[in-house]
Amino acid sequence: MRKIRGLNKAECFRMDGLIKLILAILLMVMPFWFRSSLSFGLLSAYLILVAWIFKINLRTLMISGASFGIIVLIPYFFGLMMNAVFFHFSQNPMFAFQGFGAVLLRLFKLFVIWYISILYFHTTPMRTFIGMLDKFFLPLNKLGLPVQDYLKIIMCIVAQLKDTGSEVKKSLGDKMRTVVGEGKRKFKINVKGISQVIVNLIVDSFDKIDKVQEYVDKVSPEELYHYHFKFSLKDGVALASFLALAVMIWLIENGIIL
């Protein structure tokens, strides 16, 4: 297999992206079939072990938890509050509170989906995931739909963001320090200065669009993404561990164990 540009040694020894995706989807749907609390505990231990094996650092998990709280928990609890208001005024059983146990169970299932998706995308190169999408949508591309062009644009944007991310962050930090103040100076917000920073960011974004367009015109899909199915020993171990987990949970759910 020819060497793909930008593919480092660490990525060469990762699990196959397709096998990992199938296992991730199966793990996501498993909690919706559980009845025993022991099954939830066993799945939680398995997912923690997976994070340890893939060497996911604590900071990534903390950021994932914080984003889950902002994107999922806040809207969910707002919905519960509105549900309680509707029930108070209508007394419709449809809006009746089902108990904290049911709420925690739903949140756990949502968190499992969120957590596994974070693990998958953190351990799978974007070029591999886009390459799988390219092969999956190949029939549509053969029919004349420009799926490959869209995927190429996405990958170009990702590549440009990686190249310019630290530069933009440093520039934004310098500009905000001149507006807000630093050190032991009194915290003052200059509204005009902040608006100028926002305008500058918008102008810079248009420049980045031009660069992305130039990049899209010059580069070919083969240089951006690639996927080739390759079954390795790690894939076999992962499948065996998942099968062992599935068998244990099946035994628990059917009352054969405990």
Steps between C-alpha positions, in 0.01 A plus 500: 500500500644833400584747772245775551644847543472626858433156648716463810616179662248518783213504252638199314452282809146610584197277465319483169258792480205294371528229767533767766191679363292181506606425858426860601146482358434168674622641832279806455179296454572239768375706801155533343451123547626477859273417793757417766704767678796259495501519120535877517787464746677244282465721192632802694807305612559382142483856362738628767742220409472595132587862581802381699619269220473776241680736741229766501623767738291637785481847348326363190246316716438810711445714191265232367306499828475879503379511140247226579370711788465811283360339186289220650433547873393865495244455217382173657433652842337801334268255325423333834413837648266583210350154532423567869337834408280335237398229747417759766261687273355212298521203742555286191658163597718528189701772678518322836847470658623142470745510789868574547594141417356527150667839448842373611463193279429712193790730579733204540399363160553840340838533671608156372426611144686827555796333673546231235480754218772705673718189534449408136577838345789564741671173401410495129681730253262724310657383171393144587142597587461713186654216297234261633226748410646527151480124450151483658363768267685366195173382331359854529821640354470257208147628439633852454450651844813699597543327836876477460522874438313573824723263696807665349377842611439373855848350519657818363321707765620264774857518370491880485355524851781283634762717330356834609341409835794592723567814299141621535496416870817703563374792294164500676671485840722799417205703377283417801778594743518846346123535541441346844829578672750275673699460821365685802328766297136564566276274291344729243314398192532719198187430295635680196824303521319165526283587200818580306644160594183328374516696173866402455416135557224517239738659249766238576242225449435625145873482433500142628212416263711614205792287621275197541365549147853517359591186695194315370588587142861380532471182707361160397283275722776236519728750673238588762337177610533128455349184644600141439355217707772323695430243770771488767566326829362801688174469307478133597561580868237775489242268343579225752466740794169632367366147453604414857319812624189415295493142633540617861219751462277241331556262793420779747189616318365143482564436868757228440760700694379661823 
